[in-house]
Amino acid sequence: MPAYFETDDGRSISGAGRALLVGVEIREEQSLFSVEDSLDELALLAQTAGVEVVGRVIQRLSRPDPATFIGSGKVGEVVTLLGETGAAMVIFDDELSPRHQRELEKAFGEDVQVLDRSALILDIFAQHAQTREGALQVELAQYEYRLPRLTRQWTHLARQAGGGAARGGAGGVGLRGPGETQLEVDRREIRRKILKLKEELEQVRAHRQRHRNQRSRAGMPTVALVGYTNAGKSTLLNALSGADVYVADQLFATLDPTTRRVKLPSGRVVLLTDTVGFIQKLPVTLAAAFRATLEEVAEADVILHVVDASHPRALDHIDVVEDTLAEIDATRVPEVLVLNKRDRVTANLDLDVSALGYRDAVSVSALKKTGLQELLAAIGVVLSESMVEIEQFVSYRDGDLISSLYDHGVVLGEEHIEGGIKIKARVPVWLASRLGQLD
């Protein structure tokens, strides 16, 4: 996988120079972020990718233009701004359809790259993926993004029918069959690479599951750090564990998950895992590709939801993260809300957490290492409260359920009866709920 995202003509985004941003507000369409705020975030994404933003254009529409997404008048306005600013790139805040991208490229000229938020985020992820797993996940998302956008000019994968080696080292392109166009060869090759990457990621997923099972058998609970990108998760991991995870004041500074041991005040040891940051309008292809990583969150014993309390849109960030947790079926995992960056003068530590559905919140400064003991104590309380005693009949044929009870709970006793086992155990609340043991 390349260290950057390439467009269809082989040009990279990273360090590409100047760019214009384009945001569209669809009337009567609900959104957590205003178009202005969303463009502010897009500008930070562009900066992270090494792009200089030199202007922005906003349009409010009843519906996107079927051909160019924005109206013809705005297209002309962007063309004028391109000439005035010397920008060579236009980045849209929303995902463009293949048709939108083609028509906009025609309108802006062949020397101007047309990108959307998804392509920009994919570029940033490609830059920051350091492990084999992260590289596989990003490469899969890149190919799934590219597949519907292939054009006759898309030639950097296979320049001739005889085909050399494909990018990424996954093998060569086959010979073109009778009546088969180069575009069809390219599509077939990408589908082949997608299938191969999915198979490799399934192996990663199985490997992660084995590790989770081993940790559970050792009686070591897992605590997952989640939060909006740049909320300070990696800094908090470092502060709590003494780890040395890379930290920077930018979006998606770290991508690959990191797990460290942390001792609670009670003496109990937990495994603390940092995960990829969330963001509004996260590309669907990325969310799907990172399924194996996000399972660490869905199967954790406790979630630490880290919030940048100094950010003016902290409440909206909380909503985005909670929506993402719902999508990956992680809402059953007990949460601790962590209001980070309390050392900043703009920090708002008076958020009405009860109105947000949280029992309590802990304010910390991961940078200054303050409030950490209170946070560790809160984790211990949630862990103790999240275990309930149950009695469950399990059929001998249901080996997966028997494994779950042993992997995620503490089995107190077994009684073998006709057709199965009657198991008495202490298990997490989410598992008890799944078994129908809670009112």
C-alpha angles and dihedrals in degrees: 000000000000122000088240141032117263125209121223093274091053097255118137127230098214113095091358094143127233128015141183120219123219124197128183127198113201110210116239090015113122117230134168091219128053115234089251093053091045091052090050088057091045088054090055089050090051090049090051089053091052097255125135114224112217102170148351137218126203128194131180115209140170088227136350117274106258092226108033104012090229124058123270091253091056090046088058091047091054091049090054092048091050089058094045097047101034090233116164097191137056117198120195119207092220131057111268123218117236089255093051090051094049094048093046092050089054091049096047098041135247094281093063123080116218115206138164134214091267093056091048093051090047089054092052092048090049090053094049103040106109105165129066090247093053091047092051092049094049094044091053091051091048094053093045088051092049100045099079090040099059115129135182088264093056098107110138093093096056118001097182136032089242087059130206124217116316121238114273094035095264095134142282130302115257125240117277112258127224109299092359116138124219088248090058091048090052092049092049091050093050091049089052092051092047090053092049093048091049090052091051092048090050087058089051089050092051090048091051091049091053090051091049090051091050091050091049093051088052088056092241112144120215125227117196123207113216133168148126113299113280093018090128102259096142092047089051092049089052092047095049099041107024089242122152103226115162112262129189135160094248139092116280094001088160126033111165117081117251126196126198136172117250128185118221123216088259090060093250114137121223133182112240115202126193114209137191115289120251126232138179115269092019107182112260090225091058094048090052094045092051093053093114092053095044090053085073086067097043092052098041121117093225133014121213105206103202116202129188096232091189094061116101091222096047093128092053090048089054090052092051092051093047091050089052092048089053091052092055093044094246099128091099091065112094113249137211113202110220117198101203132191094040088155091072118094090228093056113127107207094166097078111146094242093173090059088052090056099258123126094214145342134218120216117213143160107222089186095053092033094233126144092022097122090053089051094050090049090051090053090053092051093050092048092052092046094046094065119084131178117245141171114216133180110218125189116232087238092060098078093154092061092048088052091049092053091052095040098048103024145039113257110218098182147343133215119189110216135162111310098001151346131301104217127194112198148148109240138169116276092247091057092046089051092050089053092051092246096129128075 
